[in-house]
Amino acid sequence: MPTGMAHDTDGRGLTVEEHARLAGVGAQLARAFAASGASERRLTRTLIELEPLGYTLLADRRRAGGAPAGVDAVLVGPGGVFLLDVRDWSEVAVREGRVLHDGADASDEIARIADLAYLVQGELADVGLPAGEVHALIALLRAPEVRAELYGVRLLGEAAVVALVAGAGARLSAVQVATVRARLEQLFPPVITGPIGVIGSPHATAGALLPSRESARAVAATDGLDPARLLDLLEHGMRARPEPGTAFLDARQARLVRRDAEGPALVVGGSGTGKSLIGLHRAAHLARGGGRVLVTGPSGPLVRSLAARFATIAPDLGEWVVFRSVAALAGDLLTRTGERDPADEATLAAHGVADPDGLIAAALPLVRSTGIAPFAAIVVDEAHDVGPHALRLLHALVGDRPDGLLLLADPSRGPRAGEALAEAGIAVADRVAELDVDYRGTAQILAVVESLLPATLGARPRAVRSGEPPVLLRFAHRAERDTALRARLDNLLAAGADPAGIAVLALELDGAREAMVALAGLGAPVAPLADESAGEPAIRVGTVASAVGREFGQVLVTGAPAALLGPAPDPSRDPLDAWARARRDLAVAASRARDGLWIGVLDGPPPALGA
């Protein structure tokens, strides 16, 4: 692209052109809000000014079939879908789960809007929009200071509503917005038939954060709107770049996010089928419905990775969705019930619990005896690696209540999910969904993964993309392998690959340490995968275990013995279980790759992987 003023950045990741456009939108929003007196039309007139960013306001609508729309307007754009209702209420309060205004109980009206939002979520799930991207808002004309929520419907002053939408950024691409808008046009046709003018923007791109409730409060501290603060919100949304693909799913995934379950439910599928993303959107959906939700898994690194992804999906729910590993949760429960002083390791030893399994075993009888229930729902990722004691503990916290327990498992990563759940006393009955499409890797990468897994697992997910063949190399010496590893990384970087999208994985910690030494002075930043404090984008190096729950554009696997690529060893001489586990770990490492895979092994016969 030719360089020039129009494409120079402002030092914050935006071009001068983008900065000027956002500044104009922010100023016009403020002017439109100030020019219109407080009325039911002021909000819609103001939000029309978002059209240059790719928004369309559907006002004066009816429901398909002739019923009233149920809300004053529907706004659709890069930040999602906003169902807007304007009320001339004052002295609004939420008390004991009821909304009161001017002495009257308006809870039934809130429930009606919540029901409409639920209906719209279901209709839009059919085109792939997760439930959490549909927001029900009530704008209060005469109560600008109110911040309340009931049944998932948020009550805010008008200025706070504008701030919320302005800071939503660009979560959906222009194509995704067009798909959602077309479905909304069917759901809410105009009162007067005729040509419908659709205003879009070729500049709308994916990747932004919803503003926090604190941001909305800050920008809307008064009944007015500050153009400079609006610009800050707009710029923040444009600069933020969450993981691509988190705000739009396929239709089946989106339907699973909001599917009602009468008891514990199970979603199974291989790597790349979207289990974790479904779980995160499900947690957000349940939290918006009321109550705290726990997202957990077998390890701290996995849970921290999930928490980081969730922050791009629903940052306003940080207080309502808790991320803890099962062992950390057990420690929390022991502390909460007074059975463990976190500052007194002698107390821990007195219980005979010096390891995570011991913590879990100690917490289970306490939960059962006290009936403690700190969560309305629990989502368990990587449930195939969660042992029976841990599963029993999680089940004890929510029981068989509807929508209480969702387990996400990969049948190729351990014992059969059904068998593990049966051992833990968890019955999922007919509440099992199987995912059969791999959206992450290419067909070529998936072939490598399949070749490493037992044929007894049955059909594997199918890929939807094709790409370059994986590189599989055998080396006689470690120095030769390390030279080839560096050469591969040099080539990727020279081709413009983002260092943050590259991972070097080893089966064991020693192999990861060797890789760190081999990559010293590479010419690009390198950081341990487990080091979350690394500020600049860096090539990540770590074990397969530390990469679970993560994905990368390019994955390089090092430190694996070539024996893993050949036939099974003679069980009379070599432990077959250890070989099978290591081979499965190698498959997991390969499955972390989206676009490119390089595997370098030492010694043994030539690899016949993916044949």
C-alpha positions in Angstrom: 0.0 0.0 0.0 1.5 3.4 -0.9 2.4 5.4 2.1 0.9 8.9 2.8 -0.8 11.0 5.3 -4.1 9.2 5.0 -2.5 6.0 6.2 -0.1 7.3 8.8 -0.9 6.0 12.3 -1.5 8.3 15.2 0.8 6.2 17.4 -2.1 4.3 18.9 -2.8 1.8 16.2 -5.2 4.0 14.2 -4.7 5.7 10.9 -5.1 9.4 10.7 -8.1 8.8 8.5 -9.7 6.5 11.0 -9.0 8.9 13.9 -10.6 11.8 12.0 -13.7 9.7 11.1 -14.2 8.6 14.7 -13.7 12.1 16.0 -16.4 13.3 13.6 -18.8 10.5 14.7 -18.2 11.3 18.4 -18.8 15.0 17.9 -21.9 14.4 15.8 -23.3 12.0 18.4 -22.8 14.7 21.1 -24.4 17.4 18.9 -27.4 15.3 18.0 -28.0 14.4 21.7 -27.7 18.0 22.8 -29.9 19.3 20.0 -32.8 17.1 20.8 -34.7 17.8 24.0 -35.5 14.9 26.3 -38.1 12.8 24.5 -38.6 9.3 23.3 -37.1 10.2 20.0 -33.8 11.7 21.2 -32.0 8.4 21.6 -33.0 7.1 18.2 -32.0 10.4 16.5 -28.6 10.3 18.3 -27.9 6.7 17.4 -28.6 7.3 13.7 -25.2 9.2 13.8 -23.5 5.8 14.1 -24.3 4.9 10.5 -20.8 5.9 9.2 -19.5 3.1 11.4 -21.7 0.5 9.8 -24.8 0.6 12.1 -28.4 0.5 10.9 -31.3 1.7 13.1 -34.6 -0.1 12.6 -37.3 2.1 14.1 -41.1 2.2 13.7 -41.2 -1.6 13.3 -43.6 -4.3 13.9 -43.1 -8.0 14.7 -43.5 -10.4 11.8 -47.1 -11.3 11.7 -48.4 -7.9 12.6 -47.7 -7.6 16.4 -46.1 -4.5 17.8 -42.3 -4.7 17.8 -42.1 -4.7 21.6 -39.3 -2.2 21.7 -38.9 1.3 20.3 -36.0 0.5 18.0 -33.5 -2.2 17.1 -29.9 -1.2 16.4 -27.6 -3.6 14.5 -23.9 -3.1 13.6 -20.4 -4.1 14.3 -21.0 -4.0 18.1 -23.8 -6.5 18.0 -27.6 -6.1 18.3 -29.3 -3.7 20.7 -33.0 -3.9 21.5 -33.8 -0.3 22.7 -36.8 0.8 24.7 -37.2 4.4 26.0 -39.2 5.1 29.2 -40.2 8.3 30.9 -39.6 6.9 34.4 -38.1 8.6 37.4 -37.2 7.4 40.9 -36.3 4.0 39.5 -35.0 1.3 41.9 -34.4 -2.4 42.0 -35.5 -4.0 45.2 -35.7 -7.7 46.0 -35.7 -8.7 42.4 -38.4 -6.2 41.4 -38.1 -2.9 39.4 -40.0 0.0 40.8 -40.6 3.4 39.3 -42.7 6.2 40.8 -44.2 3.7 43.2 -45.3 1.2 40.5 -44.0 -2.3 39.9 -42.6 -2.5 36.3 -41.1 -6.0 36.7 -43.6 -7.5 34.3 -42.7 -5.0 31.6 -39.0 -5.9 32.1 -39.9 -9.6 31.8 -41.7 -8.9 28.5 -38.6 -7.3 27.0 -36.4 -10.1 28.4 -38.8 -12.6 26.6 -38.4 -10.6 23.4 -34.6 -10.7 23.8 -34.7 -14.4 24.3 -36.8 -14.9 21.2 -34.5 -12.7 19.1 -31.4 -14.6 20.5 -33.0 -17.8 19.3 -33.7 -16.5 15.8 -30.3 -15.0 15.4 -28.6 -18.2 16.7 -29.8 -19.8 13.5 -27.4 -17.5 11.6 -24.5 -18.0 14.1 -24.9 -15.0 16.5 -24.3 -16.0 20.1 -26.9 -15.0 22.6 -24.5 -12.6 24.4 -24.3 -10.4 21.3 -27.9 -9.4 21.7 -28.4 -6.7 24.3 -31.7 -5.5 25.8 -31.6 -1.9 27.0 -34.1 0.4 28.6 -33.1 4.1 28.3 -34.5 6.2 31.1 -35.4 9.8 30.2 -35.6 11.3 33.7 -33.3 9.0 35.6 -29.8 9.4 34.0 -28.0 8.2 37.1 -29.7 4.8 37.3 -27.6 1.7 36.6 -29.7 -1.5 37.1 -30.3 -4.9 35.6 -33.1 -7.4 35.8 -33.7 -10.6 33.8 -30.7 -9.6 31.7 -32.3 -6.3 30.7 -30.1 -3.3 31.5 -31.7 0.0 32.7 -29.5 3.1 32.0 -29.8 6.8 31.4 -29.9 7.8 27.7 -26.3 9.1 27.8 -25.1 5.8 29.3 -26.8 3.9 26.5 -25.1 6.0 23.8 -21.8 5.5 25.6 -22.4 1.7 25.8 -23.1 1.4 22.1 -20.3 3.8 21.0 -17.7 1.8 22.9 -18.9 -1.5 21.5 -16.4 -1.2 18.7 -16.4 -3.7 15.9 -17.0 -7.2 17.1 -18.6 -8.3 13.9 -17.4 -8.0 10.3 -19.3 -6.2 7.7 -20.4 -9.5 6.2 -21.6 -10.8 9.6 -23.5 -7.5 10.2 -25.2 -7.9 6.9 -26.2 -11.5 7.7 -27.7 -10.5 11.1 -29.4 -7.4 9.7 -31.1 -9.4 7.0 -32.6 -11.7 9.6 -33.7 -8.8 11.7 -35.4 -7.2 8.7 -37.5 -10.4 8.5 -38.2 -10.4 12.3 -39.1 -6.7 12.4 -40.5 -5.6 9.1 -41.4 -1.9 8.7 -44.9 -0.7 9.6 -45.2 0.9 6.2 -44.1 -1.4 3.4 -41.9 -0.3 0.6 -38.2 -0.1 -0.2 -35.9 -0.3 2.8 -32.8 1.8 2.8 -29.8 0.0 4.3 -26.8 2.0 5.3 -23.6 0.1 5.9 -19.9 0.9 5.9 -17.1 -0.8 4.0 -14.8 0.2 6.9 -16.5 -2.0 9.5 -14.0 -4.6 10.7 -14.1 -7.3 13.4 -12.3 -7.0 16.7 -13.3 -4.8 19.6 -14.2 -4.9 23.3 -17.6 -4.0 24.7 -17.1 -1.1 27.2 -17.3 -1.9 30.9 -20.2 -0.6 33.0 -17.6 1.7 34.6 -16.8 3.2 31.2 -20.4 3.9 30.6 -20.7 5.6 34.0 -17.6 7.7 33.4 -18.8 9.0 30.0 -22.3 9.6 31.1 -21.8 11.2 34.5 -24.3 13.9 33.5 -27.2 14.1 31.2 -24.9 15.3 28.5 -22.3 13.7 26.3 -18.7 14.8 26.1 -17.4 14.5 22.5 -13.8 13.9 23.8 -15.0 11.0 26.0 -17.0 9.5 23.2 -14.0 9.6 21.0 -12.0 7.8 23.7 -14.6 5.0 23.7 -14.8 4.8 19.9 -11.0 4.7 19.6 -10.7 2.0 22.3 -13.2 -0.1 20.4 -11.3 0.3 17.1 -7.9 -0.4 18.7 -8.8 -3.5 20.7 -8.2 -6.8 18.9 -9.7 -9.8 20.6 -9.2 -13.3 19.3 -10.8 -13.5 15.8 -14.0 -15.5 15.5 -15.1 -15.2 19.2 -18.2 -13.1 18.4 -19.7 -15.3 15.7 -20.3 -19.0 15.7 -21.9 -21.5 13.4 -25.6 -22.0 13.8 -25.3 -25.3 15.8 -22.7 -23.8 18.2 -24.9 -20.7 18.8 -27.9 -22.9 19.5 -26.0 -24.9 22.0 -25.0 -21.7 23.8 -28.7 -21.1 24.7 -30.1 -24.6 24.8 -32.0 -25.4 28.0 -30.9 -28.5 29.9 -32.9 -30.2 32.6 -29.8 -31.5 34.2 -26.0 -32.0 33.6 -25.1 -31.7 29.9 -22.2 -32.9 27.9 -20.6 -31.5 24.7 -18.0 -33.7 23.0 -15.8 -33.0 20.1 -12.2 -33.0 19.0 -9.7 -30.1 19.1 -10.8 -27.1 17.0 -14.6 -27.9 17.1 -15.3 -24.9 19.3 -16.1 -26.5 22.7 -14.3 -23.9 24.7 -15.9 -21.0 22.8 -19.3 -22.6 23.4 -18.6 -22.9 27.1 -17.5 -19.2 27.4 -20.5 -17.9 25.6 -22.7 -20.3 27.7 -21.2 -18.8 30.9 -22.0 -15.3 29.7 -25.5 -16.3 28.7 -26.2 -17.9 32.1 -24.6 -15.0 34.0 -26.8 -12.5 32.3 -29.8 -14.5 33.3 -28.8 -14.1 37.0 -26.4 -15.8 39.4 -22.6 -16.4 39.5 -21.1 -18.9 37.1 -17.9 -20.8 37.6 -15.7 -21.7 34.6 -13.2 -24.4 35.6 -10.8 -27.0 34.3 -7.9 -29.3 35.3 -5.1 -26.7 35.3 -4.4 -23.1 36.2 -2.9 -22.2 32.8 -6.0 -23.5 31.0 -8.3 -21.5 33.2 -6.2 -18.3 32.8 -6.3 -18.7 29.1 -10.1 -19.1 29.2 -10.4 -16.0 31.4 -8.4 -14.0 28.8 -10.6 -15.1 26.0 -13.7 -14.4 28.1 -12.6 -10.8 28.6 -13.1 -10.2 24.9 -16.5 -11.8 24.9 -18.2 -10.2 27.9 -15.9 -7.9 29.9 -18.9 -6.4 31.7 -19.5 -9.8 33.5 -16.2 -9.9 35.3 -17.9 -10.0 38.7 -20.3 -12.7 37.7 -18.2 -15.3 36.0 -15.4 -16.8 38.1 -12.4 -18.6 36.7 -10.7 -21.1 39.0 -9.0 -24.5 38.5 -10.6 -27.4 40.3 -7.8 -27.6 42.8 -7.8 -23.8 43.5 -11.6 -24.0 43.9 -11.2 -26.8 46.5 -8.8 -24.6 48.4 -11.2 -21.7 48.3 -14.0 -23.9 49.6 -11.9 -25.2 52.5 -10.9 -21.7 53.4 -14.5 -20.4 53.1 -15.8 -23.1 55.5 -13.0 -22.4 58.0 -11.3 -25.8 57.4 -8.1 -24.2 55.9 -6.1 -21.2 56.8 -4.4 -20.2 53.6 -1.5 -18.7 55.6 -1.1 -21.8 57.8 0.4 -24.7 55.8 0.2 -26.8 59.0 -3.5 -26.8 58.7 -3.2 -28.2 55.2 -0.9 -30.9 56.4 -3.2 -31.8 59.3 -5.8 -32.7 56.8 -3.4 -34.9 55.0 -3.7 -32.9 51.8 -0.4 -31.9 50.3 -1.4 -32.1 46.7 -4.3 -30.9 44.5 -6.1 -34.3 44.7 -5.9 -34.1 48.4 -7.5 -30.7 48.4 -10.3 -31.9 46.3 -10.9 -35.0 48.4 -11.0 -32.9 51.5 -13.4 -30.4 50.1 -16.0 -32.9 48.8 -17.4 -34.0 52.2 -17.5 -30.4 53.4 -19.6 -29.4 50.4 -21.9 -32.3 50.9 -22.3 -31.7 54.7 -22.7 -27.9 54.5 -24.7 -27.6 51.3 -22.6 -24.6 50.3 -23.7 -23.4 46.8 -21.7 -20.3 45.7 -22.6 -20.8 42.0 -25.7 -20.9 39.9 -24.0 -22.9 37.2 -20.6 -24.5 36.4 -18.9 -24.9 33.0 -16.1 -27.5 33.0 -13.6 -27.3 30.1 -11.3 -30.2 29.3 -13.5 -32.4 31.4 -11.7 -35.6 30.1 -8.7 -34.5 32.2 -10.8 -33.9 35.3 -10.7 -36.9 37.7 -13.7 -38.6 39.3 -13.2 -36.9 42.7 -13.1 -33.5 41.0 -16.2 -34.2 39.0 -18.0 -35.3 42.1 -17.0 -32.1 43.8 -18.3 -29.9 41.0 -21.5 -32.0 40.7 -22.1 -31.6 44.5 -21.9 -27.8 44.1 -24.8 -27.6 41.6 -26.5 -31.0 41.7 -28.9 -31.9 38.9 -30.5 -28.5 38.7 -31.5 -27.3 35.2 -28.6 -25.6 33.4 -26.4 -26.2 36.4 -23.5 -28.3 35.0 -22.0 -28.2 31.5 -19.1 -30.5 30.7 -16.9 -30.1 27.6 -14.8 -33.1 26.6 -12.6 -34.5 23.8 -13.0 -38.3 23.6 -9.5 -38.6 22.1 -7.8 -37.1 25.1 -8.5 -39.7 27.8 -11.1 -42.1 29.1 -14.4 -42.1 27.4 -16.3 -39.1 28.7 -19.4 -41.2 29.4 -17.4 -43.7 31.4 -15.7 -41.0 33.5 -19.0 -39.3 34.2 -20.6 -42.6 35.2 -17.8 -43.3 37.7 -18.5 -39.8 39.2 -22.2 -40.5 39.4 -23.2 -37.9 36.9 -26.0 -38.8 34.5 -26.3 -36.7 31.3 -29.1 -38.9 29.8 -30.0 -37.5 26.4 -28.3 -34.2 27.1 -25.3 -34.9 24.9 -24.2 -33.0 21.8 -21.4 -34.0 19.5 -19.4 -31.5 17.4 -18.1 -32.9 14.1 -16.6 -29.9 12.4 -13.0 -28.7 13.0 -12.9 -24.9 12.4 -9.3 -24.4 13.5 -6.9 -26.5 11.5 -6.6 -27.3 7.8 -7.4 -30.7 6.3 -3.7 -31.4 6.1 -3.1 -30.7 9.8 -6.1 -32.7 10.8 -4.8 -35.7 8.8 -1.6 -35.6 11.0 -3.7 -35.4 14.2 -5.9 -38.3 13.1 -2.9 -40.5 12.3 -1.7 -40.2 15.9 -5.0 -41.2 17.5 -6.3 -44.7 17.9 -8.7 -45.9 15.2 -11.1 -47.1 17.8 -12.1 -43.5 18.5 -14.3 -43.7 15.4 -15.1 -40.8 13.1 -13.1 -37.6 13.7 -14.2 -34.0 13.0 -14.0 -32.9 9.4 -12.0 -29.8 8.4 -13.5 -26.9 6.5 -10.2 -25.4 5.2 -7.2 -26.6 3.2 -3.7 -25.4 3.4 0.0 -26.2 3.1 1.3 -29.7 3.8 2.8 -30.1 7.3 6.6 -30.4 7.5 7.8 -33.6 9.1 11.5 -34.1 9.5 13.8 -36.7 11.2 17.2 -35.7 12.7 20.1 -37.8 13.9 21.4 -35.1 16.3 19.9 -32.4 18.4 22.1 -29.7 16.9 20.9 -30.5 13.5 17.3 -30.3 14.7 17.8 -27.0 16.4 19.4 -25.5 13.3 16.4 -26.6 11.3 14.0 -25.2 13.9 15.7 -21.8 13.8 15.6 -21.8 10.0 11.9 -22.5 10.0 11.3 -19.6 12.4 13.5 -17.3 10.3 11.5 -18.1 7.2 8.2 -17.5 9.0 9.3 -14.2 10.3 10.8 -13.1 7.0 7.4 -14.0 5.4 5.7 -11.6 7.8 4.3 -14.0 10.4 3.3 -12.4 13.7 5.6 -13.6 16.5 2.6 -13.8 18.8 1.0 -16.3 16.5 3.9 -18.8 16.6 4.4 -21.5 19.3 7.2 -23.9 19.8 6.0 -26.9 21.8 7.7 -29.9 23.4 6.2 -32.9 25.1 8.3 -32.5 28.3 9.6 -29.6 30.2 13.2 -30.5 29.4 12.4 -30.2 25.7 10.9 -26.8 26.2 14.0 -25.7 28.1 16.2 -27.0 25.3 14.1 -25.0 22.7 14.5 -21.8 24.7 18.3 -22.2 24.7 18.3 -23.0 21.0 16.3 -19.9 20.1 18.5 -17.5 22.1 19.4 -14.5 19.9 16.9 -15.5 17.2 16.2 -11.9 16.3 12.6 -12.0 17.5 11.3 -11.9 21.1 10.9 -15.4 22.7 9.0 -16.0 25.9 7.8 -19.0 27.9 4.2 -19.9 27.1 3.4 -19.9 30.8 4.8 -16.4 31.3 1.8 -14.1 31.2 3.8 -11.0 32.1 5.5 -10.8 28.7 4.5 -7.4 27.3 5.6 -7.4 23.7 4.3 -10.0 21.1 6.7 -12.9 21.3 7.2 -16.4 20.0 5.9 -18.7 22.8 7.8 -21.8 23.9 6.3 -24.3 26.3 5.0 -27.8 26.9 2.0 -29.3 25.3 0.2 -29.2 28.7 0.7 -25.4 28.9 -0.7 -25.0 25.4 -4.1 -26.7 26.1 -6.9 -24.3 25.5 -4.7 -22.2 23.2 -4.2 -22.0 19.4 -1.6 -20.5 17.1 -1.2 -19.8 13.5 2.0 -21.7 13.3 3.1 -24.6 15.6 6.6 -26.1 15.7 6.9 -29.3 17.7 10.3 -30.3 19.0 11.8 -32.8 21.4 9.6 -35.7 20.3 11.2 -39.2 19.7 10.7 -40.6 16.3 9.4 -43.8 17.9 6.1 -42.1 18.4 5.6 -42.0 14.7 6.1 -45.7 14.1 4.1 -48.8 15.1 3.3 -49.5 18.7 6.1 -51.0 20.7 6.3 -54.6 22.0 4.5 -54.4 25.3 6.8 -57.1 26.7 9.7 -54.7 26.3 8.3 -51.1 26.4 5.3 -49.7 28.3 2.5 -49.4 25.8 0.5 -47.0 27.9 3.4 -44.5 28.1 3.8 -44.6 24.3 0.1 -44.1 23.7 0.0 -41.1 26.1 3.0 -39.5 24.5 1.6 -40.1 21.0 -1.7 -38.5 22.2 0.2 -35.5 23.5 1.9 -35.2 20.1 -1.6 -35.1 18.5 -2.7 -32.4 21.0 0.4 -30.3 20.0 -0.4 -30.7 16.3 -4.0 -29.7 16.9 -3.0 -26.3 18.3 -2.1 -25.2 14.8 -4.4 -23.2 12.5 -2.4 -22.8 9.4 1.1 -24.4 9.6 2.7 -27.3 11.3 6.4 -28.3 11.6 7.4 -31.5 13.5 11.1 -32.3 14.1 11.8 -35.7 15.7 15.1 -37.4 16.8 16.3 -40.8 15.7 14.3 -43.7 14.5 12.8 -44.6 11.2 11.5 -42.0 8.7 8.1 -40.6 9.7 5.0 -41.8 8.0 2.7 -39.3 9.5 -0.6 -38.3 7.9 -0.2 -40.8 5.1 
